[in-house]
């Protein structure tokens, strides 16, 4: 190998070592939608909070630790997907839910990053259906991920189900930042 070829290979390797890396991480949590009082149709005016989404610190996220990336080194965070799955009862569908939106919040700032309307009409029946929200690809969650803590809030409309319903929410994020 000539000296010039060696320098070209070395320069290429050093440039690629400094390029941003991209990785996928997910956050997951559960909530329980309360049942309506017996025989009384009741509007769902607030979706229950998911406790594991209330004080997210991405420096504690295992995928960040595995990549040796801190939230301060992140250059961009895009939502890949947001799903809500009914865990129990297994014969429950999403007929009780009309709309759902997911919002990122840090301090007094928030941004909607995913939503879905017309849910009751989607035919997502039992057993254990999964609802996919439509992610807004133009929203960069970097300012929220880089904050001391952030929260993910779900807001929904519909009616309370006849029985208590346990749901699992999953947010999949593509993170850019750090070094390869």
HUTA-V686494 format. One line per field, one symbol per residue. ss: DSSP state (A for helix, B for strand, O for the rest). Layout:
ss: ???
//
This chain:
ss: OOAAAAAAAAAAAAAAAOOBBBBBBBBBBBBBBOOOOOOOOOBBOOOOOOAAAOOBOAAAOAAAAAAOOOAAABBBBBBBBBBBBBBBOOOOOOOOBBBBBBBBBBOOBBBBBBBBOOAAAAOOOOOOOBBBOBBOOOOOOAAAAOOOOBBBBBBBBBBOOOOOBBBBBBBBBBBBBBBO
//
